[in-house]
Amino acid sequence: MKKDIHPDNYRPVIFNDNASGERFLIGSTIETNETDKWTDGKEYPLASVDVSSASHPFYTGQEKVMDTAGRVERFKNRASKAAGGRKKKA
């Protein structure tokens, strides 16, 4: 690696994929408040992500709905209310 081309806070960070449970140790500048131990016994900053290559359908070939914020359920509620409103008018 060339000297003096990376920011001062560039360091190894553990990225934890919440969907699959996979963990990656990658160099990053992301700000984190948590730390965890890696397989080498050292402690590194920990960042949690919802999707990575271990859980994204493009890479896994498996289609699944990842709804961490309840968006699908809210959409279904809105759609059923809209369909009910149309039936009453007809």
N, CA, C and O of each residue as an XYZ file, in Angstrom:
360
protein
N       0.840     -1.180      0.000
C       0.000      0.000      0.000
C       0.892      1.253      0.000
O       1.918      1.294      0.680
N       0.496      2.248     -0.754
C       1.241      3.493     -0.783
C       1.057      4.232      0.534
O       0.006      4.141      1.169
N       2.061      4.942      0.926
C       2.015      5.733      2.160
C       1.234      7.020      1.936
O       1.252      7.590      0.846
N       0.554      7.465      2.973
C      -0.125      8.769      3.022
C      -1.225      8.959      1.981
O      -1.478     10.092      1.572
N      -1.893      7.880      1.535
C      -3.018      8.057      0.621
C      -4.353      7.748      1.298
O      -5.411      8.071      0.757
N      -4.312      7.127      2.473
C      -5.545      6.802      3.186
C      -5.791      7.802      4.317
O      -4.845      8.380      4.852
N      -7.065      8.007      4.680
C      -7.374      8.890      5.810
C      -6.768      8.342      7.106
O      -6.418      7.165      7.195
N      -6.653      9.211      8.095
C      -6.050      8.823      9.379
C      -6.855      7.751     10.100
O      -6.281      6.942     10.829
N      -8.186      7.726      9.912
C      -9.014      6.770     10.644
C      -9.261      5.473      9.856
O     -10.193      4.737     10.179
N      -8.460      5.180      8.847
C      -8.574      3.935      8.079
C      -7.974      2.805      8.899
O      -6.801      2.852      9.270
N      -8.801      1.765      9.188
C      -8.350      0.650     10.010
C      -9.221     -0.561      9.709
O     -10.268     -0.409      9.081
N      -8.823     -1.768     10.136
C      -9.671     -2.948      9.940
C     -10.948     -2.845     10.779
O     -10.901     -2.461     11.947
N     -12.085     -3.192     10.174
C     -13.386     -3.142     10.849
C     -14.118     -4.451     10.566
O     -14.070     -4.964      9.447
N     -14.794     -4.990     11.575
C     -15.624     -6.171     11.398
C     -17.001     -5.710     10.946
O     -17.641     -4.905     11.624
N     -17.464     -6.218      9.797
C     -18.818     -5.947      9.318
C     -19.652     -7.192      9.562
O     -19.321     -8.270      9.070
N     -20.735     -7.049     10.320
C     -21.621     -8.152     10.661
C     -22.906     -8.021      9.839
O     -23.625     -7.030      9.959
N     -23.192     -9.029      9.000
C     -24.408     -9.053      8.195
C     -25.544     -9.564      9.064
O     -25.548    -10.733      9.451
N     -26.510     -8.705      9.379
C     -27.623     -9.081     10.250
C     -28.514    -10.152      9.637
O     -29.099    -10.951     10.368
N     -28.631    -10.186      8.313
C     -29.526    -11.132      7.652
C     -28.961    -12.551      7.634
O     -29.705    -13.511      7.832
N     -27.657    -12.697      7.401
C     -27.083    -14.035      7.262
C     -26.204    -14.456      8.432
O     -25.935    -15.643      8.613
N     -25.758    -13.494      9.222
C     -24.869    -13.819     10.332
C     -23.398    -13.871      9.932
O     -22.536    -14.075     10.787
N     -23.101    -13.693      8.658
C     -21.711    -13.693      8.183
C     -20.989    -12.462      8.702
O     -21.597    -11.419      8.941
N     -19.672    -12.604      8.872
C     -18.850    -11.494      9.340
C     -17.653    -11.353      8.417
O     -17.092    -12.349      7.959
N     -17.256    -10.095      8.139
C     -16.136     -9.794      7.266
C     -15.205     -8.829      7.972
O     -15.676     -7.912      8.645
N     -13.907     -9.004      7.841
C     -12.923     -8.062      8.365
C     -12.352     -7.318      7.171
O     -11.634     -7.889      6.350
N     -12.687     -6.024      7.087
C     -12.337     -5.201      5.929
C     -11.817     -3.854      6.411
O     -12.265     -3.349      7.441
N     -10.892     -3.277      5.688
C     -10.412     -1.941      6.000
C     -11.485     -0.907      5.694
O     -12.106     -0.950      4.632
N     -11.710      0.033      6.627
C     -12.768      1.024      6.449
C     -12.506      2.252      7.313
O     -11.680      2.226      8.225
N     -13.230      3.328      7.003
C     -13.182      4.544      7.815
C     -14.498      4.772      8.550
O     -14.687      5.833      9.144
N     -15.420      3.796      8.525
C     -16.737      3.948      9.154
C     -16.583      4.197     10.662
O     -15.725      3.607     11.319
N     -17.422      5.071     11.182
C     -17.411      5.365     12.615
C     -18.302      4.366     13.343
O     -19.460      4.183     12.967
N     -17.781      3.722     14.374
C     -18.547      2.758     15.153
C     -18.315      2.980     16.638
O     -17.293      3.533     17.045
N     -19.279      2.541     17.445
C     -19.145      2.626     18.894
C     -18.922      1.259     19.528
O     -18.541      1.167     20.695
N     -19.159      0.193     18.759
C     -19.033     -1.163     19.285
C     -17.721     -1.788     18.842
O     -17.142     -1.393     17.830
N     -17.256     -2.772     19.613
C     -16.089     -3.559     19.238
C     -16.399     -5.026     19.481
O     -17.303     -5.363     20.245
N     -15.635     -5.903     18.820
C     -15.810     -7.336     18.999
C     -14.497     -8.021     18.643
O     -13.644     -7.440     17.972
N     -14.344     -9.267     19.100
C     -13.126    -10.015     18.802
C     -13.278    -10.772     17.495
O     -14.344    -11.305     17.185
N     -12.193    -10.807     16.736
C     -12.141    -11.543     15.480
C     -11.490    -12.894     15.745
O     -11.068    -13.158     16.871
N     -11.399    -13.741     14.750
C     -10.857    -15.088     14.929
C      -9.377    -15.093     15.316
O      -8.882    -16.094     15.833
N      -8.673    -13.999     15.077
C      -7.266    -13.923     15.455
C      -7.074    -13.522     16.918
O      -5.943    -13.408     17.390
N      -8.191    -13.306     17.639
C      -8.127    -12.952     19.049
C      -8.022    -11.460     19.316
O      -8.118    -11.039     20.469
N      -7.827    -10.652     18.287
C      -7.727     -9.202     18.448
C      -9.115     -8.585     18.440
O     -10.056     -9.152     17.886
N      -9.231     -7.421     19.058
C     -10.504     -6.700     19.104
C     -10.500     -5.600     18.052
O      -9.540     -4.840     17.929
N     -11.613     -5.529     17.282
C     -11.753     -4.561     16.203
C     -13.087     -3.831     16.343
O     -14.000     -4.336     16.996
N     -13.211     -2.639     15.732
C     -14.518     -1.964     15.690
C     -15.524     -2.849     14.955
O     -15.156     -3.577     14.033
N     -16.799     -2.787     15.366
C     -17.859     -3.603     14.785
C     -18.921     -2.714     14.159
O     -19.414     -1.781     14.793
N     -19.274     -3.011     12.901
C     -20.348     -2.298     12.203
C     -21.356     -3.329     11.720
O     -20.976     -4.336     11.123
N     -22.641     -3.086     11.973
C     -23.699     -3.995     11.536
C     -24.317     -3.472     10.250
O     -24.585     -2.278     10.115
N     -24.543     -4.387      9.299
C     -25.176     -4.039      8.025
C     -26.356     -4.974      7.794
O     -26.342     -6.116      8.253
N     -27.372     -4.498      7.087
C     -28.560     -5.304      6.821
C     -28.356     -6.260      5.661
O     -28.920     -7.354      5.663
N     -27.565     -5.873      4.673
C     -27.365     -6.691      3.479
C     -25.890     -6.660      3.089
O     -25.249     -5.609      3.123
N     -25.366     -7.819      2.720
C     -24.015     -7.918      2.171
C     -24.043     -8.942      1.052
O     -25.110     -9.441      0.693
N     -22.895     -9.258      0.503
C     -22.857    -10.264     -0.559
C     -23.270    -11.637     -0.046
O     -23.635    -12.502     -0.842
N     -23.220    -11.854      1.255
C     -23.623    -13.142      1.826
C     -25.135    -13.297      1.903
O     -25.625    -14.420      2.027
N     -25.893    -12.194      1.833
C     -27.351    -12.292      1.962
C     -28.118    -11.663      0.801
O     -29.334    -11.836      0.715
N     -27.444    -10.939     -0.093
C     -28.137    -10.287     -1.203
C     -28.564    -11.321     -2.242
O     -27.758    -12.167     -2.628
N     -29.819    -11.270     -2.704
C     -30.315    -12.258     -3.672
C     -29.498    -12.347     -4.962
O     -29.421    -13.418     -5.564
N     -28.898    -11.262     -5.388
C     -28.092    -11.294     -6.613
C     -26.929    -12.269     -6.470
O     -26.614    -13.002     -7.408
N     -26.289    -12.281     -5.303
C     -25.131    -13.140     -5.081
C     -25.513    -14.537     -4.621
O     -24.812    -15.499     -4.936
N     -26.604    -14.670     -3.886
C     -26.987    -15.977     -3.343
C     -27.856    -16.775     -4.303
O     -27.897    -18.002     -4.216
N     -28.556    -16.100     -5.223
C     -29.451    -16.785     -6.137
C     -30.764    -17.180     -5.497
O     -31.566    -17.878     -6.117
N     -31.001    -16.748     -4.267
C     -32.235    -17.058     -3.557
C     -33.009    -15.774     -3.327
O     -32.474    -14.792     -2.813
N     -34.282    -15.795     -3.717
C     -35.109    -14.614     -3.525
C     -35.767    -14.686     -2.160
O     -36.369    -15.702     -1.809
N     -35.656    -13.612     -1.387
C     -36.339    -13.543     -0.107
C     -36.628    -12.087      0.221
O     -35.929    -11.185     -0.240
N     -37.657    -11.869      1.015
C     -38.047    -10.526      1.392
C     -37.358    -10.173      2.702
O     -37.528    -10.859      3.710
N     -36.572     -9.086      2.678
C     -35.926     -8.603      3.890
C     -36.624     -7.328      4.306
O     -36.459     -6.286      3.671
N     -37.396     -7.403      5.361
C     -38.199     -6.269      5.790
C     -37.818     -5.902      7.213
O     -38.432     -6.382      8.166
N     -36.812     -5.057      7.363
C     -36.352     -4.688      8.693
C     -37.154     -3.544      9.283
O     -37.114     -3.326     10.494
N     -37.883     -2.810      8.454
C     -38.600     -1.637      8.961
C     -40.115     -1.789      8.886
O     -40.829     -0.821      9.148
N     -40.635     -2.971      8.539
C     -42.075     -3.171      8.472
C     -42.718     -2.559      7.248
O     -43.928     -2.333      7.241
N     -41.945     -2.285      6.215
C     -42.473     -1.617      5.027
C     -43.453     -2.494      4.264
O     -44.460     -1.999      3.757
N     -43.173     -3.784      4.175
C     -44.061     -4.685      3.430
C     -45.426     -4.742      4.095
O     -46.452     -4.673      3.418
N     -45.444     -4.866      5.405
C     -46.719     -4.932      6.140
C     -47.511     -3.630      5.982
O     -48.728     -3.666      5.802
N     -46.838     -2.494      6.048
C     -47.530     -1.214      5.867
C     -48.097     -1.092      4.462
O     -49.198     -0.573      4.279
N     -47.345     -1.570      3.456
C     -47.831     -1.531      2.079
C     -49.072     -2.402      1.921
O     -50.045     -1.993      1.288
N     -49.041     -3.591      2.491
C     -50.189     -4.497      2.398
C     -51.418     -3.880      3.062
O     -52.524     -4.012      2.539
N     -51.249     -3.217      4.190
C     -52.368     -2.544      4.869
C     -52.946     -1.442      3.996
O     -54.165     -1.330      3.870
N     -52.085     -0.622      3.391
C     -52.557      0.446      2.516
C     -53.277     -0.117      1.306
O     -54.317      0.402      0.901
N     -52.731     -1.175      0.728
C     -53.335     -1.780     -0.459
C     -54.704     -2.367     -0.142
O     -55.628     -2.243     -0.946
N     -54.847     -3.002      1.012
C     -56.147     -3.587      1.359
C     -57.179     -2.494      1.648
O     -58.352     -2.644      1.309
N     -56.745     -1.398      2.272
C     -57.666     -0.286      2.522
C     -58.102      0.357      1.211
O     -59.269      0.713      1.047
N     -57.161      0.505      0.276
C     -57.499      1.101     -1.022
C     -58.431      0.196     -1.799
O     -59.350      0.686     -2.454
N     -58.227     -1.094     -1.748
C     -59.096     -2.030     -2.451
C     -60.488     -2.029     -1.824
O     -61.483     -2.135     -2.540
N     -60.571     -1.913     -0.518
C     -61.865     -1.851      0.168
C     -62.612     -0.585     -0.179
O     -63.836     -0.627     -0.300
N     -61.939      0.536     -0.344
C     -62.560      1.794     -0.712
C     -63.123      1.762     -2.121
O     -64.167      2.358     -2.387
N     -62.449      1.080     -3.017
C     -62.916      0.989     -4.404
C     -64.166      0.128     -4.500
O     -65.049      0.407     -5.312
N     -64.249     -0.902     -3.691
C     -65.416     -1.791     -3.745
C     -66.679     -1.070     -3.287
O     -67.753     -1.300     -3.843
N     -66.570     -0.208     -2.289
C     -67.728      0.510     -1.768
C     -68.288      1.489     -2.801
O     -69.504      1.648     -2.900
N     -67.417      2.146     -3.570
C     -67.839      3.126     -4.552
C     -68.511      2.476     -5.767
O     -69.355      3.099     -6.410
N     -68.155      1.269     -6.076
C     -68.701      0.592     -7.266
C     -70.053      0.062     -6.988
O     -70.673     -0.538     -7.866
